[in-house]
Amino acid sequence: MKKGIMVGFGNVGKALAKELISLNKIEIIAVITSKGVYKLKNNWRSELNNLANEYPRGNREKIDILDLINEFIPDIAFVTIPPSYYNGEPNLSIYNTLIDNNINIITADKTGLALEFSSLMKKVKNNKLFFGYRATVMAGTPAIDVAKGLRGRNLKGIKAVLNATTNYILSLVESGYSMQSAIDKVKELGLVEPDPKIDIDGYDAAAKLSIILNTLDIESNINEIKRESLLNINEEKIRKTLNEGKRIKYIAYFDGNKKGVHLEEIEMDSQLARVSKNYNCILFNVDNDTITLTGPAGPAISTAKSMITDVLEYLEKD
Ligand SMILES: NC(=O)c1ccc[n+]([C@@H]2O[C@H](COP(=O)([O-])OP(=O)(O)OC[C@H]3O[C@@H](n4cnc5c(N)ncnc54)[C@H](OP(=O)(O)O)[C@@H]3O)[C@@H](O)[C@H]2O)c1
């Protein structure tokens, strides 16, 4: 059986652990988090199950990821660490270390691909590795598969709601909340990234747009995507737009040339206007048609399940 390590063991990592135990096709030999490493020595399935139920209790030791790889020589790493868009670290170093040591990767973290898609994928190809990233965009809905299926077509544009948190904030404001109380509410529900700027200043949506564009062979980097803050609008404008039969949405767009994340008035008959809760929506404008994809983006269990789809593809290819 192939051997794997887990890098990160939060909401997604723990849900993924349970899915990997059920699948029983890759043996997990170690779990590394910011608190240290847990080595699974005997019965990996019951040890991993206990860890998922009891984390962060248990014995752990501090170890560098490179030492861990050298000690265990895993076939694959499951990466579920938080994003780090400002300078990319430690995420970029983790990806580079894994790839340079010929370890396949399945990730839910967008950082590496949003910042350095081309260079990472070039090394992945040269080293004949597998890099699964279905969970990075609309986790739970096969957005990456749809983007791959549109390669080589005449893509004229993309419009998408890619961040459920900001979408929820806008719908709370429509229903009468002030912007600040809507933000407080989503924080209370645990729906905001630990650094709220990642959602509210558009980093998350820009990272996802960048990954979709790169998947479609349009070179892109999060830093070249123009971002307007969600806070650039007031409550009155959001509610006035609703009264006029339209909705303000936080849209990630590509018009064939420009790429950005901004606030936009959307007609009510558009799927983009109707997307709510944890759902996302992407409109691909291809040739003279619009291809629409709507579906869930998270929570952690859907994210973990989309990583299992990556596992099945990895096992078939190997
Ligand atoms: N939640 C979702 O539905 C969803 C959907 C799609 C994508 N994602 C992405 O999936 C990733 C994980 O999300 P999450 O909700 O599981 O986050 P989380 O609950 O905050 O868990 C993050 C985990 O990463 C560990 N970690 C942090 N820095 C590390 C490092 N340098 N080396 C090793 N481990 C490290 C943390 O360690 P400690 O336990 O020691 O703190 C924690 O176990 C994020 O990038 C997120 O954007 C999440």
The ligand as an SDF file (V2000), in Angstrom:
LIG
                    3D

 48 52  0  0  0  0  0  0  0  0999 V2000
  -12.7780   24.5580    5.5470 N   0  0  0  0  0  0  0  0  0  0  0  0
  -13.1520   24.3560    4.2830 C   0  0  0  0  0  0  0  0  0  0  0  0
  -14.2690   23.9470    3.9730 O   0  0  0  0  0  0  0  0  0  0  0  0
  -12.1450   24.5890    3.1620 C   0  0  0  0  0  0  0  0  0  0  0  0
  -12.5840   24.4850    1.8450 C   0  0  0  0  0  0  0  0  0  0  0  0
  -11.6380   24.6000    0.8030 C   0  0  0  0  0  0  0  0  0  0  0  0
  -10.3170   24.8590    1.1130 C   0  0  0  0  0  0  0  0  0  0  0  0
   -9.9340   25.0270    2.4150 N   0  0  0  0  0  0  0  0  0  0  0  0
   -8.5270   25.2910    2.7030 C   0  0  0  0  0  0  0  0  0  0  0  0
   -8.0130   24.1580    3.3850 O   0  0  0  0  0  0  0  0  0  0  0  0
   -6.9650   24.5740    4.2640 C   0  0  0  0  0  0  0  0  0  0  0  0
   -7.2520   24.0400    5.6540 C   0  0  0  0  0  0  0  0  0  0  0  0
   -8.4610   24.5820    6.1320 O   0  0  0  0  0  0  0  0  0  0  0  0
   -8.9610   24.2310    7.6070 P   0  0  0  0  0  0  0  0  0  0  0  0
  -10.3110   24.8260    7.7210 O   0  0  0  0  0  0  0  0  0  0  0  0
   -8.7550   22.7940    7.8750 O   0  0  0  0  0  0  0  0  0  0  0  0
   -7.8920   25.0690    8.4780 O   0  0  0  0  0  0  0  0  0  0  0  0
   -7.5690   24.9200   10.0450 P   0  0  0  0  0  0  0  0  0  0  0  0
   -8.7160   24.2740   10.7430 O   0  0  0  0  0  0  0  0  0  0  0  0
   -7.0950   26.2510   10.4910 O   0  0  0  0  0  0  0  0  0  0  0  0
   -6.3480   23.8740   10.1020 O   0  0  0  0  0  0  0  0  0  0  0  0
   -5.0760   24.2150    9.6530 C   0  0  0  0  0  0  0  0  0  0  0  0
   -4.1080   23.1340   10.1030 C   0  0  0  0  0  0  0  0  0  0  0  0
   -2.8180   23.4250    9.5420 O   0  0  0  0  0  0  0  0  0  0  0  0
   -1.8350   23.3130   10.5830 C   0  0  0  0  0  0  0  0  0  0  0  0
   -0.6710   24.1250   10.2570 N   0  0  0  0  0  0  0  0  0  0  0  0
   -0.5360   25.4710   10.2640 C   0  0  0  0  0  0  0  0  0  0  0  0
    0.7010   25.8140    9.8620 N   0  0  0  0  0  0  0  0  0  0  0  0
    1.3710   24.6460    9.6120 C   0  0  0  0  0  0  0  0  0  0  0  0
    2.6800   24.3280    9.1820 C   0  0  0  0  0  0  0  0  0  0  0  0
    3.5690   25.2920    8.9000 N   0  0  0  0  0  0  0  0  0  0  0  0
    3.0230   23.0210    9.0280 N   0  0  0  0  0  0  0  0  0  0  0  0
    2.1360   22.0260    9.3010 C   0  0  0  0  0  0  0  0  0  0  0  0
    0.8700   22.2720    9.7190 N   0  0  0  0  0  0  0  0  0  0  0  0
    0.4920   23.5660    9.8600 C   0  0  0  0  0  0  0  0  0  0  0  0
   -2.5510   23.7540   11.8360 C   0  0  0  0  0  0  0  0  0  0  0  0
   -1.8090   23.2820   12.9500 O   0  0  0  0  0  0  0  0  0  0  0  0
   -2.3280   23.4060   14.4720 P   0  0  0  0  0  0  0  0  0  0  0  0
   -3.3790   22.3330   14.6130 O   0  0  0  0  0  0  0  0  0  0  0  0
   -1.1050   23.1270   15.2480 O   0  0  0  0  0  0  0  0  0  0  0  0
   -2.8650   24.7840   14.6250 O   0  0  0  0  0  0  0  0  0  0  0  0
   -3.9140   23.0650   11.6310 C   0  0  0  0  0  0  0  0  0  0  0  0
   -3.8280   21.7060   12.0190 O   0  0  0  0  0  0  0  0  0  0  0  0
   -6.8980   26.1030    4.1590 C   0  0  0  0  0  0  0  0  0  0  0  0
   -5.8810   26.4650    3.2590 O   0  0  0  0  0  0  0  0  0  0  0  0
   -8.2700   26.4720    3.6230 C   0  0  0  0  0  0  0  0  0  0  0  0
   -8.2560   27.6880    2.9080 O   0  0  0  0  0  0  0  0  0  0  0  0
  -10.8110   24.8740    3.4410 C   0  0  0  0  0  0  0  0  0  0  0  0
  1  2  1  0
  2  3  2  0
  2  4  1  0
  4  5  1  0
  4 48  2  0
  5  6  2  0
  6  7  1  0
  7  8  2  0
  8  9  1  0
  8 48  1  0
  9 10  1  0
  9 46  1  0
 10 11  1  0
 11 12  1  0
 11 44  1  0
 12 13  1  0
 13 14  1  0
 14 15  2  0
 14 16  1  0
 14 17  1  0
 17 18  1  0
 18 19  2  0
 18 20  1  0
 18 21  1  0
 21 22  1  0
 22 23  1  0
 23 24  1  0
 23 42  1  0
 24 25  1  0
 25 26  1  0
 25 36  1  0
 26 27  1  0
 26 35  1  0
 27 28  2  0
 28 29  1  0
 29 30  1  0
 29 35  2  0
 30 31  1  0
 30 32  2  0
 32 33  1  0
 33 34  2  0
 34 35  1  0
 36 37  1  0
 36 42  1  0
 37 38  1  0
 38 39  2  0
 38 40  1  0
 38 41  1  0
 42 43  1  0
 44 45  1  0
 44 46  1  0
 46 47  1  0
M  CHG  2   8   1  16  -1
M  END
$$$$
